[in-house]
Amino acid sequence: MFNKLATLLFSPNAEARAGAFSRGELIAVGAFAFVALALLPALNAFTPAESFFHVSDFTINLYGKYICYAVLAVSVDLLWGYTGLLSLGQCLFFALGGYAFGMYLTLKIGKLGQYHSDLPDFMVFLGYPKLPAHWEPFHNFWFAAGAAALVPALVALVFGWLAFRSKIKGVYFSILTQALTYAACLMFFRNDFTFGGNNGLTDFKFIAGFDIRSPATQRALYAVSAALLVGVYLFCRWLTSSKFGKVQQAVRDSENRVLFSGYAASNYKLFVFVLAAVIAGLAGALYVPQVGIINPSEMATDKSLEAIVWVAVGGRGTLVGPVAGAVAVNALKSWATRAYPDLWLIILGGLFTLVVLFLPRGLAGIPAQCVGLWRRIHAKRDGADARHR
């Protein structure tokens, strides 16, 4: 089966080589990459603070957070929009990637913590005699970076294999992913689970030898996040346009027909589920050093529901829509939680209802809806003119 997957992915006749990317799309991606990777960091680093064109350190940090959320939204869309798997636990993988890299950042605090010990502060407070064995490898940057992808992948592989092998689908799959996330959240809340309990991991100071709070480091983290978003988008766009992607979308539309055609649909779903977990884990790993904290609340079930809203608002099954949805909803959240903190959940629910009723294709579908409305108006006018003649 994996040979068949590899053939569909890397066949020289794959549809991705037949023009999956239009010229306009490549220009748009290139323009985004130029603005995100070159222009904004340059405006932050080289323009004076009083200049109209200056981008503040706070703004760069905020954009980096939004971009990490956008990568998470793309992973949700790969599952829900292209494979028909509504996972209510995608933030679990986001948080696992964050915890994996957060362990490295915590160990790099060294004796600069509150207790001036080689052990993390929470371990000193809880009376740990020494560093647990599973923390030791996280002194290494590359091990932590690899773990940010591998840990979510392993969890997704085990859970997905059990779920898809049992032919669990639809709402039952969604409920199981939510239950998995809730169970993991309860585990991480425990102090004896060695991950900081309710407070999680925080007070980071260094990353790869650089001061994590310096503007230059934050710019670099932002740029890496933007590069990850561009790379993930291009890869997912290529994947969904290949022969593999066609089978993937066929599973979404009619899994029984895919089975009757001789494909093992469960293997395709498992592959996409693990891939989406890896993408979410990498996003979480870059999110943590920019936000400065990781705790169990990042994997709470309501977080995964928010990610579903981002994709629905942006337009599922489009890849670019979830990016727009994640940025737009989180920008709205940043404003609403300051201006109307008690009304944010009502605003979010109203936005979701509005999109479902009037924008079924989300923000990405607005141009097509406008064109369709314009054509209908002209068709009615032409019909009225024809009757008057």
Buried (B, 14 or more C-beta within 10 A) or exposed (E): EEEBBEEBBEBEEBBBEEEBEEEEBEEEBEEBBEEBBEBBBEBBBEEEEEEEEBBEBEBBBBBBBBBBBBBBBBBBBBBBBBBBBBBBBBBBBBBBBBBBBBBBBBBBBEEEBEEEBBBBBBBBBBEBEEBEEEBEEBEEBEBBBEBBBBBBBBBBBEBBBEBBEEEBBEEEBBEBBBEBBBEBBEEBBEEEEBBBBEBBBBBBBBBEEEEBBEBEBBBBBBBBBBBBBBBBBBBBBBBBBBBBBBBBBBBBEEBEEBEEEEBBBBBBBBBBBBBBBBBBBBBBBBBBBBBBBBBBBBBBBEBBBBBBBBBBBBBBBBBBBBBBBBBBBBEBBEEBEEEEEEEBEEBBEEBBEEBEEEBEBBBBBEEEEEEEEEEEEEEEEEEEEEEEE
